[in-house]
Amino acid sequence: MSDNYTLLTRKYWIFDLDGTLTVAVHDFNAIRKELGIPAGQPIIETLKSLPGKESRPLKQKLQEIEEKLARDASPAPGVKTLLDELQCRDYELGILTLNSRENAWFTLESLGLAQYFKEEAVIGRWCAEPKPSPHGIQKLLTHWKVAAAEALMVGDYLYDLQVGRAAEVLTVHVDPGGVFAWPELADIQVNSLDELVALLGDKS
């Protein structure tokens, strides 16, 4: 576990979206089945590997599936409290998601969270090589003109922790179930975003 000081000195926070800032609702196995992708295969990388004629209708179908999920999204407990606190501290916030950038922004707007993020700091699946490639984080760090040592990645799934490790930023695993399946990849483990607020402590 990292101490409060480590959190407080890293002023560039990168969040996964679905399941981290929102309540997890994606059933990736069902999505794979609907797209005709074999079980266990990464959805985005599989679509990217297909010839254009095959991938285009599947990308469109994926967009439609995710648009519906975005409309039905609910904010994760503690999300506004955390983002308010970070905004008060003048931290820079970004999103790195396997969702499309358009759907990510729509989700943020529908949940009343768009005010905390600048559009150029929202990186979707077609903006960079998808997680767990570090390219998306590196793109954000370049945009902010900061080193990896100044940033952290917050997420709920394996890819979020792997991408953080690959980019050499601090990793924060949010797991409401408290299982913490990948402890070797997480610098900080919390059950909720409210716990992160408590870790930040008094800014004075």
Backbone as ProteinMPNN parsed JSONL, in Angstrom:
{"seq_chain_A": "MSDNYTLLTRKYWIFDLDGTLTVAVHDFNAIRKELGIPAGQPIIETLKSLPGKESRPLKQKLQEIEEKLARDASPAPGVKTLLDELQCRDYELGILTLNSRENAWFTLESLGLAQYFKEEAVIGRWCAEPKPSPHGIQKLLTHWKVAAAEALMVGDYLYDLQVGRAAEVLTVHVDPGGVFAWPELADIQVNSLDELVALLGDKS", "coords_chain_A": {"N_chain_A": [[0.83, -1.194, 0.0], [0.558, 2.205, -0.837], [1.355, 5.315, 0.787], [-0.513, 8.188, 2.049], [0.893, 10.402, 1.203], [2.085, 9.749, -1.252], [-0.15, 9.612, -2.949], [-1.034, 12.264, -2.757], [1.005, 13.749, -3.946], [0.937, 13.163, -6.585], [-0.427, 14.606, -9.204], [-1.843, 14.148, -11.49], [-4.375, 12.453, -12.661], [-5.604, 9.512, -14.06], [-8.42, 7.931, -15.24], [-10.116, 4.842, -15.675], [-13.264, 4.288, -17.283], [-15.916, 2.789, -17.51], [-17.31, 0.899, -14.98], [-15.592, 1.935, -13.184], [-15.774, 4.833, -12.861], [-18.384, 4.611, -13.33], [-21.157, 2.46, -12.391], [-20.521, -0.939, -12.775], [-21.74, -2.501, -15.662], [-21.325, -3.737, -18.032], [-21.474, -6.687, -19.892], [-19.188, -8.529, -21.023], [-18.856, -11.023, -22.196], [-21.364, -11.504, -23.304], [-21.418, -9.426, -25.159], [-19.31, -10.203, -26.843], [-20.451, -12.536, -27.87], [-22.633, -11.488, -29.288], [-21.305, -10.114, -31.257], [-20.035, -12.123, -32.536], [-17.517, -12.953, -31.765], [-15.008, -15.126, -30.611], [-15.067, -16.644, -27.329], [-13.192, -15.171, -24.721], [-11.411, -13.791, -26.36], [-9.87, -10.608, -27.006], [-11.978, -7.862, -27.533], [-11.666, -5.32, -28.921], [-9.095, -5.475, -30.117], [-9.492, -7.711, -31.717], [-11.438, -6.775, -33.533], [-9.96, -4.775, -34.768], [-8.12, -6.283, -36.126], [-9.435, -7.422, -38.219], [-10.329, -7.465, -41.74], [-11.337, -4.402, -43.382], [-13.928, -4.497, -44.565], [-15.208, -6.488, -43.137], [-14.903, -5.61, -40.506], [-16.146, -3.08, -40.259], [-19.12, -3.191, -40.102], [-19.294, -4.582, -37.679], [-18.014, -2.91, -35.886], [-19.814, -0.822, -35.931], [-22.039, -2.079, -34.847], [-21.058, -2.615, -32.283], [-20.759, -0.005, -31.389], [-23.46, 0.744, -31.226], [-24.398, -1.012, -29.249], [-22.958, -0.059, -27.08], [-23.813, 2.552, -26.919], [-26.385, 2.239, -25.925], [-25.768, 1.15, -23.413], [-24.439, 3.348, -22.356], [-26.513, 5.185, -22.133], [-27.935, 4.019, -20.093], [-26.264, 4.149, -17.932], [-25.032, 4.397, -14.552], [-23.787, 6.542, -11.947], [-20.783, 5.728, -10.17], [-20.643, 4.968, -6.662], [-19.625, 7.688, -4.662], [-18.287, 9.057, -6.685], [-18.678, 11.764, -7.513], [-17.979, 13.164, -5.221], [-15.252, 12.514, -5.006], [-14.237, 13.556, -7.47], [-14.894, 16.246, -7.196], [-13.234, 16.881, -5.045], [-10.69, 16.466, -6.155], [-10.751, 18.355, -8.195], [-10.896, 20.684, -6.672], [-8.351, 20.674, -5.684], [-6.944, 21.373, -7.858], [-6.09, 19.411, -9.647], [-5.179, 17.612, -12.625], [-7.301, 15.807, -14.758], [-7.943, 12.77, -16.492], [-9.32, 10.445, -18.929], [-9.081, 7.055, -19.772], [-10.234, 4.732, -21.83], [-11.785, 1.696, -23.031], [-14.029, 2.081, -24.374], [-15.678, 3.912, -27.042], [-14.537, 7.213, -27.869], [-16.576, 9.043, -28.306], [-18.828, 7.819, -27.106], [-17.864, 7.695, -24.528], [-17.695, 10.399, -23.821], [-20.392, 11.076, -24.037], [-21.412, 9.481, -21.972], [-20.173, 10.687, -19.74], [-21.375, 13.214, -19.877], [-24.093, 12.548, -19.539], [-24.098, 11.663, -16.937], [-23.465, 13.879, -15.548], [-20.774, 14.467, -15.225], [-19.027, 15.577, -16.998], [-18.007, 18.107, -16.635], [-15.692, 17.905, -15.173], [-13.658, 17.121, -16.803], [-11.472, 17.711, -19.595], [-12.095, 17.723, -23.074], [-9.989, 16.895, -24.744], [-8.558, 15.297, -23.076], [-9.776, 12.902, -22.902], [-9.454, 9.709, -23.796], [-10.281, 7.41, -26.142], [-11.009, 4.118, -27.584], [-10.214, 4.188, -30.282], [-8.435, 6.194, -30.365], [-5.919, 5.623, -29.547], [-3.584, 2.869, -29.199], [-5.278, 0.129, -27.777], [-5.862, -0.499, -24.221], [-4.118, -3.284, -22.799], [-1.947, -1.726, -23.747], [0.49, 0.831, -23.25], [0.187, 3.158, -24.668], [-1.985, 4.994, -24.677], [-1.903, 6.19, -22.109], [0.635, 7.31, -22.29], [0.158, 9.152, -24.278], [-1.53, 10.952, -22.961], [0.203, 11.846, -20.932], [2.107, 13.142, -22.484], [0.518, 15.156, -23.567], [-0.057, 16.584, -21.221], [2.478, 17.255, -20.567], [4.133, 16.018, -18.631], [5.947, 13.745, -16.438], [5.872, 10.132, -16.0], [6.072, 9.589, -13.29], [4.535, 11.461, -12.056], [1.919, 10.793, -12.241], [-1.13, 8.795, -11.943], [-3.053, 5.77, -12.351], [-6.396, 4.836, -12.262], [-8.526, 2.15, -11.844], [-10.833, -0.636, -12.422], [-10.29, -3.121, -13.377], [-8.25, -5.822, -14.723], [-6.851, -4.981, -17.112], [-6.612, -2.241, -16.658], [-4.826, -2.066, -14.568], [-2.633, -3.356, -15.68], [-2.019, -1.613, -17.803], [-1.285, 0.635, -16.41], [1.022, -0.28, -15.081], [2.607, -0.861, -17.34], [2.999, 1.695, -18.339], [4.359, 2.782, -16.305], [3.195, 4.232, -14.206], [1.609, 5.058, -11.046], [-0.653, 2.644, -9.697], [-4.093, 2.194, -9.026], [-6.422, 0.125, -7.666], [-9.813, -0.305, -7.807], [-12.172, -2.126, -6.253], [-15.247, -3.082, -5.637], [-16.146, -5.512, -4.649], [-14.11, -6.431, -3.087], [-12.25, -8.418, -3.683], [-9.793, -8.208, -5.05], [-8.042, -9.304, -7.201], [-5.59, -9.085, -8.466], [-3.152, -8.442, -6.896], [-0.423, -8.011, -7.153], [-0.176, -6.154, -9.123], [-1.214, -3.809, -8.247], [-0.767, -0.745, -6.628], [-2.265, 0.553, -4.765], [-5.183, -0.413, -3.069], [-8.641, -0.231, -3.002], [-12.05, -0.319, -1.833], [-13.928, 1.401, -2.778], [-14.646, 4.579, -4.39], [-15.068, 6.47, -2.478], [-13.325, 5.674, -0.479], [-10.937, 6.424, -1.587], [-11.166, 9.184, -1.42], [-10.989, 9.46, 1.345], [-8.359, 8.604, 1.724], [-6.985, 10.68, 0.529], [-7.224, 12.652, 2.407], [-6.981, 15.555, 4.557], [-6.491, 18.496, 2.841], [-5.054, 20.57, 3.858]], "CA_chain_A": [[0.0, 0.0, 0.0], [1.242, 3.48, -0.824], [0.81, 6.178, 1.806], [-1.243, 9.361, 1.569], [1.818, 11.346, 0.568], [2.247, 9.369, -2.656], [-1.355, 10.059, -3.65], [-1.144, 13.721, -2.777], [2.02, 14.37, -4.795], [0.669, 12.836, -7.994], [-1.537, 15.51, -9.502], [-2.405, 13.813, -12.803], [-5.138, 11.228, -12.425], [-6.21, 8.912, -15.253], [-9.463, 7.0, -14.821], [-10.979, 4.013, -16.51], [-14.633, 4.82, -17.199], [-16.969, 1.821, -17.193], [-16.996, 0.065, -13.835], [-14.757, 2.707, -12.258], [-16.573, 6.034, -12.599], [-19.779, 4.163, -13.405], [-21.433, 1.119, -11.866], [-20.231, -1.919, -13.831], [-22.906, -3.152, -16.263], [-20.93, -4.423, -19.265], [-21.313, -8.146, -19.932], [-18.319, -8.644, -22.191], [-19.109, -12.303, -22.861], [-22.572, -11.315, -24.119], [-21.034, -8.567, -26.279], [-18.552, -11.05, -27.769], [-21.397, -13.444, -28.532], [-23.428, -10.708, -30.244], [-20.427, -9.717, -32.366], [-19.469, -13.322, -33.154], [-16.109, -13.067, -31.389], [-14.846, -16.267, -29.703], [-14.913, -16.358, -25.902], [-11.834, -14.934, -24.244], [-10.619, -12.937, -27.245], [-10.096, -9.174, -26.781], [-12.941, -7.358, -28.512], [-11.146, -4.235, -29.752], [-7.981, -5.964, -30.931], [-10.057, -8.613, -32.72], [-12.068, -5.954, -34.572], [-8.896, -4.071, -35.508], [-7.368, -7.246, -36.938], [-10.264, -7.881, -39.337], [-10.378, -6.587, -42.919], [-12.294, -3.31, -43.244], [-15.28, -4.881, -44.959], [-15.781, -7.275, -42.035], [-14.857, -4.909, -39.216], [-17.001, -1.889, -40.208], [-20.452, -3.429, -39.509], [-19.151, -5.01, -36.294], [-17.715, -1.695, -35.11], [-21.071, -0.079, -35.822], [-22.884, -2.799, -33.893], [-20.487, -2.376, -30.962], [-21.115, 1.377, -31.038], [-24.879, 0.758, -30.848], [-24.501, -1.686, -27.944], [-22.391, 0.796, -26.036], [-24.683, 3.722, -26.778], [-27.46, 1.853, -25.012], [-25.182, 1.036, -22.085], [-24.141, 4.71, -21.901], [-27.782, 5.809, -21.727], [-28.407, 3.385, -18.862], [-25.182, 4.163, -16.95], [-25.231, 5.028, -13.243], [-22.504, 6.949, -11.369], [-20.264, 4.909, -9.074], [-20.723, 5.641, -5.354], [-18.483, 8.517, -4.298], [-17.559, 9.619, -7.823], [-18.705, 13.232, -7.527], [-17.2, 13.621, -4.064], [-13.837, 12.4, -5.364], [-13.883, 14.492, -8.545], [-14.947, 17.585, -6.594], [-12.032, 17.054, -4.229], [-9.542, 16.592, -7.057], [-10.884, 19.649, -8.872], [-10.524, 21.708, -5.685], [-6.894, 20.64, -5.541], [-6.369, 21.775, -9.138], [-5.487, 18.255, -10.316], [-5.586, 17.354, -14.01], [-7.988, 14.52, -14.828], [-8.11, 12.198, -17.822], [-10.035, 9.171, -19.078], [-8.558, 6.084, -20.734], [-11.306, 3.743, -21.869], [-11.955, 0.85, -24.217], [-15.219, 2.595, -25.044], [-15.341, 4.94, -28.022], [-14.426, 8.549, -27.273], [-17.898, 9.663, -28.401], [-19.676, 7.24, -26.065], [-17.303, 8.079, -23.234], [-18.102, 11.772, -23.538], [-21.838, 11.028, -23.815], [-21.603, 8.935, -20.625], [-19.799, 11.728, -18.78], [-22.412, 14.263, -19.908], [-25.358, 12.046, -18.996], [-23.938, 11.481, -15.496], [-23.101, 15.151, -14.947], [-19.353, 14.418, -14.872], [-18.213, 16.162, -18.07], [-17.383, 19.352, -16.168], [-14.409, 17.627, -14.532], [-12.703, 16.651, -17.797], [-11.331, 18.405, -20.872], [-12.345, 16.737, -24.135], [-8.734, 16.357, -25.281], [-8.003, 14.36, -22.102], [-10.583, 11.678, -22.946], [-8.836, 8.844, -24.811], [-11.088, 6.224, -26.429], [-10.328, 2.959, -28.156], [-9.635, 4.441, -31.603], [-7.499, 7.322, -30.238], [-4.598, 5.074, -29.222], [-3.616, 1.417, -29.046], [-6.106, -0.121, -26.591], [-5.302, -1.13, -23.027], [-3.116, -2.798, -21.859], [-0.847, -0.948, -24.309], [0.665, 2.087, -22.521], [0.17, 4.29, -25.59], [-2.992, 5.978, -24.266], [-1.365, 6.942, -20.977], [1.761, 8.119, -22.789], [-0.433, 10.268, -25.022], [-1.993, 11.917, -21.961], [1.377, 12.436, -20.281], [2.684, 14.082, -23.449], [-0.398, 16.296, -23.618], [0.122, 17.345, -19.986], [3.913, 17.578, -20.443], [4.598, 15.547, -17.325], [6.558, 12.418, -16.403], [5.039, 9.069, -15.43], [6.154, 9.659, -11.832], [3.583, 12.456, -11.561], [0.56, 10.37, -12.603], [-1.629, 7.507, -11.479], [-4.147, 5.162, -13.113], [-7.433, 4.288, -11.388], [-9.412, 1.283, -12.606], [-11.47, -1.756, -11.726], [-10.066, -4.396, -14.074], [-6.874, -6.227, -15.004], [-6.217, -4.146, -18.139], [-6.309, -0.93, -16.086], [-3.607, -2.223, -13.773], [-1.556, -3.693, -16.61], [-1.641, -0.424, -18.558], [-0.557, 1.486, -15.482], [2.359, -0.851, -14.915], [3.341, -0.712, -18.599], [3.343, 3.104, -18.496], [5.159, 3.132, -15.124], [2.499, 5.153, -13.304], [1.015, 4.419, -9.881], [-1.919, 1.981, -10.031], [-5.104, 2.144, -7.965], [-7.456, -0.855, -8.011], [-11.093, -0.126, -7.123], [-12.91, -3.383, -6.345], [-16.34, -3.083, -4.642], [-16.3, -6.847, -4.071], [-13.014, -6.677, -2.161], [-11.492, -9.627, -4.04], [-8.443, -7.75, -5.413], [-7.49, -10.495, -7.843], [-4.247, -8.881, -9.029], [-2.458, -7.591, -5.915], [0.945, -7.695, -7.594], [-0.234, -5.061, -10.102], [-1.87, -2.645, -7.644], [-0.063, -0.043, -5.555], [-3.284, 0.919, -3.777], [-6.416, -1.175, -3.24], [-9.774, 0.344, -2.266], [-13.348, -0.89, -2.182], [-14.804, 2.413, -3.356], [-14.053, 5.892, -4.612], [-15.111, 7.157, -1.183], [-12.09, 5.334, 0.232], [-9.871, 7.278, -2.155], [-11.342, 10.511, -0.82], [-10.449, 9.373, 2.707], [-6.896, 8.521, 1.609], [-6.465, 11.994, 0.208], [-7.135, 13.352, 3.673], [-7.163, 17.007, 4.637], [-5.494, 19.119, 1.965], [-4.249, 21.519, 4.606]], "C_chain_A": [[0.872, 1.255, 0.0], [0.604, 4.367, 0.231], [0.116, 7.381, 1.182], [-0.346, 10.3, 0.773], [1.983, 11.044, -0.919], [1.061, 9.827, -3.476], [-1.362, 11.573, -3.827], [-0.137, 14.388, -3.71], [1.843, 14.043, -6.267], [-0.593, 13.579, -8.417], [-2.177, 15.275, -10.863], [-3.055, 12.441, -12.686], [-5.813, 10.781, -13.712], [-7.184, 7.833, -14.787], [-9.904, 6.109, -15.978], [-12.396, 4.558, -16.329], [-15.618, 3.778, -16.688], [-16.539, 0.895, -16.057], [-16.111, 0.756, -12.816], [-15.464, 3.998, -11.87], [-18.06, 5.737, -12.704], [-19.924, 2.822, -12.695], [-21.258, 0.129, -13.012], [-21.508, -2.584, -14.335], [-22.53, -3.945, -17.516], [-20.817, -5.937, -19.048], [-20.505, -8.448, -21.191], [-18.495, -9.974, -22.921], [-20.326, -12.208, -23.775], [-22.256, -10.448, -25.339], [-20.247, -9.364, -27.312], [-19.488, -11.95, -28.57], [-22.187, -12.707, -29.602], [-22.604, -10.313, -31.465], [-19.812, -10.921, -33.078], [-17.987, -13.485, -32.886], [-15.967, -14.224, -30.401], [-14.598, -15.836, -28.257], [-13.439, -16.156, -25.549], [-10.977, -14.04, -25.115], [-10.908, -11.461, -26.972], [-10.936, -8.577, -27.896], [-12.313, -6.351, -29.468], [-10.029, -4.717, -30.665], [-8.476, -6.91, -32.023], [-10.679, -7.824, -33.867], [-11.013, -5.245, -35.42], [-8.15, -5.001, -36.461], [-8.142, -7.703, -38.178], [-10.133, -6.943, -40.536], [-11.504, -5.568, -42.771], [-13.728, -3.698, -43.54], [-15.981, -5.674, -43.864], [-15.901, -6.457, -40.756], [-15.858, -3.757, -39.123], [-18.379, -2.165, -39.61], [-20.371, -3.871, -38.047], [-18.825, -3.829, -35.383], [-18.983, -0.875, -34.895], [-22.004, -0.746, -34.809], [-22.388, -2.59, -32.468], [-20.835, -0.969, -30.473], [-22.564, 1.448, -30.548], [-25.099, 0.103, -29.481], [-24.061, -0.738, -26.837], [-23.168, 2.099, -25.866], [-25.819, 3.424, -25.804], [-26.936, 1.751, -23.581], [-24.884, 2.417, -21.497], [-25.413, 5.4, -21.41], [-28.258, 5.288, -20.373], [-27.395, 3.469, -17.72], [-25.583, 4.881, -15.665], [-23.866, 5.412, -12.671], [-22.073, 6.013, -10.246], [-20.397, 5.669, -7.758], [-19.449, 6.445, -5.071], [-17.815, 9.248, -5.437], [-17.541, 11.147, -7.794], [-17.921, 13.822, -6.359], [-15.713, 13.607, -4.387], [-13.447, 13.436, -6.404], [-13.946, 15.936, -8.067], [-13.665, 17.877, -5.814], [-10.799, 17.26, -5.109], [-9.569, 17.933, -7.784], [-10.494, 20.794, -7.931], [-9.011, 21.798, -5.514], [-6.175, 21.043, -6.834], [-5.62, 20.64, -9.829], [-5.99, 18.194, -11.757], [-6.16, 15.944, -14.086], [-8.144, 14.06, -16.267], [-8.878, 10.89, -17.767], [-9.291, 8.326, -20.104], [-9.507, 4.902, -20.734], [-11.259, 2.906, -23.14], [-13.251, 1.188, -24.944], [-14.777, 3.559, -26.142], [-15.305, 6.293, -27.324], [-15.799, 9.234, -27.243], [-18.821, 9.144, -27.292], [-19.185, 7.606, -24.668], [-17.767, 9.486, -22.856], [-19.612, 11.849, -23.273], [-22.148, 10.514, -22.408], [-21.296, 9.983, -19.571], [-20.861, 12.817, -18.716], [-23.695, 13.782, -19.238], [-25.296, 11.862, -17.484], [-23.585, 12.782, -14.775], [-21.644, 15.22, -14.526], [-18.455, 15.11, -15.898], [-17.454, 17.404, -17.61], [-15.994, 19.139, -15.575], [-13.294, 17.306, -15.536], [-12.66, 17.579, -19.01], [-11.436, 17.353, -21.98], [-11.063, 16.101, -24.66], [-8.067, 15.366, -24.326], [-8.861, 13.105, -21.964], [-10.091, 10.839, -24.119], [-9.673, 7.579, -24.961], [-10.311, 5.182, -27.213], [-9.685, 3.213, -29.514], [-8.626, 5.591, -31.559], [-6.07, 6.845, -30.011], [-4.715, 3.561, -29.197], [-4.348, 1.096, -27.749], [-5.32, -0.697, -25.419], [-5.19, -2.638, -23.268], [-1.889, -2.117, -22.48], [-0.727, 0.378, -23.554], [0.487, 3.33, -23.38], [-0.813, 5.385, -25.164], [-2.507, 6.828, -23.103], [-0.226, 7.845, -21.43], [1.258, 9.336, -23.562], [-0.916, 11.355, -24.058], [-0.818, 12.608, -21.275], [2.049, 13.456, -21.196], [1.832, 15.34, -23.539], [-0.211, 17.206, -22.397], [1.554, 17.828, -19.788], [4.444, 17.236, -19.058], [5.199, 14.147, -17.463], [5.604, 11.412, -15.759], [5.003, 9.129, -13.904], [5.17, 10.652, -11.226], [2.129, 12.016, -11.735], [0.173, 9.055, -11.943], [-2.827, 7.077, -12.32], [-5.108, 4.498, -12.146], [-8.373, 3.419, -12.217], [-9.911, 0.095, -11.811], [-11.099, -3.112, -12.311], [-8.584, -4.602, -14.362], [-6.178, -5.299, -15.986], [-5.819, -2.771, -17.588], [-5.009, -0.973, -15.284], [-2.415, -2.536, -14.673], [-1.085, -2.457, -17.376], [-0.878, 0.553, -17.67], [0.867, 1.015, -15.273], [3.205, -0.621, -16.171], [3.811, 0.729, -18.805], [4.147, 3.642, -17.312], [4.539, 4.25, -14.288], [1.98, 4.354, -12.113], [-0.317, 3.79, -10.282], [-2.821, 1.888, -8.806], [-6.208, 1.195, -8.424], [-8.69, -0.607, -7.144], [-11.913, -1.399, -7.332], [-13.991, -3.417, -5.262], [-16.527, -4.441, -3.965], [-15.193, -7.215, -3.089], [-12.187, -7.91, -2.452], [-10.027, -9.297, -4.329], [-7.614, -8.893, -6.011], [-6.053, -10.337, -8.344], [-3.409, -7.994, -8.114], [-1.053, -7.179, -6.351], [0.98, -6.525, -8.575], [-0.781, -3.765, -9.507], [-1.006, -2.046, -6.539], [-1.007, 0.31, -4.414], [-4.541, 0.125, -4.1], [-7.51, -0.551, -2.378], [-11.071, -0.31, -2.728], [-14.253, 0.1, -2.897], [-14.037, 3.7, -3.609], [-14.09, 6.729, -3.339], [-13.85, 6.88, -0.37], [-10.917, 6.158, -0.292], [-9.947, 8.692, -1.585], [-10.731, 10.519, 0.583], [-8.925, 9.309, 2.691], [-6.268, 9.865, 1.305], [-6.32, 12.847, 1.465], [-7.38, 14.846, 3.549], [-6.088, 17.68, 3.833], [-4.67, 20.194, 2.671], [-3.048, 20.816, 5.2]], "O_chain_A": [[1.829, 1.343, 0.77], [-0.574, 4.196, 0.544], [0.145, 7.578, -0.033], [-0.777, 10.912, -0.205], [2.018, 11.955, -1.746], [1.227, 10.369, -4.57], [-1.659, 12.088, -4.904], [-0.397, 15.48, -4.215], [2.542, 14.604, -7.111], [-1.699, 13.209, -8.023], [-2.958, 16.098, -11.338], [-2.379, 11.414, -12.622], [-6.502, 11.559, -14.372], [-6.815, 6.935, -14.031], [-10.045, 6.565, -17.113], [-12.687, 5.216, -15.33], [-16.098, 3.875, -15.559], [-15.531, 0.196, -16.161], [-15.895, 0.242, -11.718], [-15.727, 4.235, -10.691], [-18.893, 6.509, -12.23], [-18.936, 2.138, -12.43], [-21.79, 0.34, -14.102], [-22.267, -3.159, -13.555], [-23.331, -4.74, -18.007], [-20.142, -6.393, -18.125], [-21.06, -8.603, -22.28], [-18.305, -10.042, -24.136], [-20.329, -12.755, -24.878], [-22.766, -10.704, -26.429], [-20.479, -9.227, -28.513], [-19.34, -12.105, -29.782], [-22.393, -13.23, -30.697], [-23.134, -10.192, -32.569], [-19.145, -10.765, -34.1], [-17.272, -14.088, -33.686], [-16.733, -14.299, -29.44], [-13.995, -14.794, -28.003], [-12.565, -16.881, -26.024], [-9.927, -13.572, -24.675], [-12.058, -11.092, -26.732], [-10.635, -8.769, -29.074], [-12.411, -6.505, -30.686], [-10.018, -4.402, -31.855], [-7.941, -6.911, -33.131], [-10.478, -8.156, -35.035], [-11.157, -5.13, -36.637], [-7.615, -4.561, -37.478], [-7.564, -8.304, -39.083], [-9.855, -5.756, -40.366], [-12.507, -5.838, -42.111], [-14.646, -3.272, -42.839], [-17.192, -5.554, -43.677], [-16.874, -6.589, -40.013], [-16.372, -3.475, -38.041], [-18.79, -1.453, -38.694], [-21.27, -3.573, -37.261], [-19.301, -3.758, -34.25], [-19.199, -0.309, -33.823], [-22.669, -0.074, -34.021], [-23.187, -2.409, -31.548], [-21.16, -0.767, -29.304], [-22.858, 2.133, -29.568], [-25.878, 0.593, -28.663], [-24.709, -0.631, -25.795], [-23.174, 2.681, -24.782], [-26.167, 4.256, -24.965], [-27.589, 2.213, -22.645], [-25.052, 2.638, -20.298], [-25.398, 6.107, -20.402], [-28.897, 6.008, -19.605], [-27.637, 2.917, -16.646], [-26.361, 5.836, -15.681], [-22.888, 4.694, -12.881], [-22.904, 5.556, -9.461], [-20.274, 6.894, -7.741], [-18.337, 5.938, -5.223], [-16.864, 9.995, -5.205], [-16.498, 11.757, -8.027], [-17.276, 14.861, -6.498], [-14.995, 14.56, -4.085], [-12.438, 14.123, -6.246], [-13.138, 16.763, -8.489], [-13.092, 18.963, -5.907], [-9.968, 18.126, -4.834], [-8.531, 18.569, -7.967], [-9.842, 21.752, -8.345], [-8.467, 22.866, -5.234], [-4.946, 21.052, -6.89], [-4.628, 20.879, -10.519], [-7.084, 18.665, -12.066], [-5.581, 15.001, -13.546], [-8.44, 14.859, -17.155], [-9.064, 10.304, -16.701], [-8.917, 8.814, -21.171], [-9.58, 4.155, -19.758], [-10.763, 3.344, -24.178], [-13.533, 0.638, -26.009], [-13.619, 3.977, -26.166], [-15.968, 6.491, -26.305], [-16.139, 9.918, -26.277], [-19.506, 9.92, -26.626], [-19.978, 7.802, -23.747], [-18.178, 9.734, -21.722], [-20.057, 12.591, -22.397], [-23.032, 11.039, -21.731], [-22.058, 10.156, -18.62], [-21.209, 13.289, -17.633], [-24.311, 14.515, -18.464], [-26.329, 11.901, -16.816], [-23.425, 12.801, -13.555], [-21.3, 15.939, -13.588], [-17.248, 15.217, -15.686], [-16.384, 17.713, -18.134], [-15.206, 20.081, -15.483], [-12.124, 17.228, -15.162], [-13.674, 18.157, -19.402], [-10.931, 16.238, -21.842], [-11.042, 14.913, -24.983], [-7.125, 14.673, -24.709], [-8.693, 12.335, -21.018], [-10.281, 11.201, -25.28], [-9.769, 6.774, -24.035], [-9.118, 5.336, -27.474], [-8.72, 2.539, -29.875], [-8.028, 5.932, -32.58], [-5.119, 7.587, -30.258], [-5.822, 3.024, -29.176], [-4.078, 1.718, -26.722], [-4.261, -1.3, -25.594], [-6.083, -3.221, -23.885], [-0.882, -1.946, -21.794], [-1.748, 0.994, -23.247], [0.621, 4.446, -22.879], [-0.505, 6.572, -25.278], [-2.68, 8.047, -23.107], [-0.129, 8.998, -21.01], [1.856, 10.411, -23.508], [-0.728, 12.544, -24.316], [-0.846, 13.82, -21.064], [2.504, 14.505, -20.74], [2.355, 16.454, -23.581], [-0.205, 18.431, -22.516], [1.818, 18.693, -18.954], [5.108, 18.041, -18.406], [4.991, 13.459, -18.462], [4.656, 11.786, -15.068], [4.0, 8.756, -13.295], [4.991, 10.68, -10.008], [1.209, 12.769, -11.416], [1.02, 8.308, -11.453], [-3.518, 7.903, -12.917], [-4.699, 3.694, -11.307], [-8.957, 3.897, -13.189], [-9.479, -0.152, -10.685], [-11.538, -4.145, -11.806], [-7.777, -3.679, -14.257], [-5.05, -4.871, -15.742], [-4.808, -2.204, -18.001], [-4.206, -0.04, -15.319], [-1.314, -2.034, -14.447], [0.115, -2.273, -17.575], [0.056, 1.216, -18.12], [1.805, 1.813, -15.286], [4.371, -0.235, -16.08], [4.879, 0.966, -19.37], [4.563, 4.8, -17.306], [5.242, 5.097, -13.737], [1.916, 3.126, -12.161], [-1.035, 4.341, -11.117], [-2.379, 1.554, -7.707], [-6.852, 1.431, -9.446], [-8.629, -0.686, -5.917], [-12.303, -1.712, -8.457], [-13.705, -3.739, -4.109], [-17.012, -4.511, -2.836], [-15.314, -8.189, -2.346], [-11.49, -8.407, -1.567], [-9.127, -10.021, -3.903], [-6.643, -9.37, -5.423], [-5.375, -11.328, -8.617], [-2.998, -6.905, -8.517], [-0.559, -6.121, -5.959], [2.045, -5.965, -8.832], [-0.811, -2.736, -10.183], [-0.569, -2.75, -5.629], [-0.606, 0.361, -3.251], [-4.922, 0.001, -5.264], [-7.331, -0.363, -1.175], [-11.177, -0.788, -3.857], [-15.225, -0.291, -3.545], [-12.928, 3.889, -3.111], [-13.242, 7.598, -3.141], [-13.365, 7.756, 0.347], [-10.022, 6.538, 0.462], [-8.924, 9.316, -1.304], [-10.043, 11.467, 0.962], [-8.272, 9.897, 3.553], [-5.163, 10.163, 1.758], [-5.404, 13.662, 1.571], [-7.921, 15.324, 2.552], [-4.901, 17.478, 4.089], [-3.682, 20.674, 2.115], [-2.234, 21.447, 5.875]]}, "name": "protein", "num_of_chains": 1, "seq": "MSDNYTLLTRKYWIFDLDGTLTVAVHDFNAIRKELGIPAGQPIIETLKSLPGKESRPLKQKLQEIEEKLARDASPAPGVKTLLDELQCRDYELGILTLNSRENAWFTLESLGLAQYFKEEAVIGRWCAEPKPSPHGIQKLLTHWKVAAAEALMVGDYLYDLQVGRAAEVLTVHVDPGGVFAWPELADIQVNSLDELVALLGDKS"}
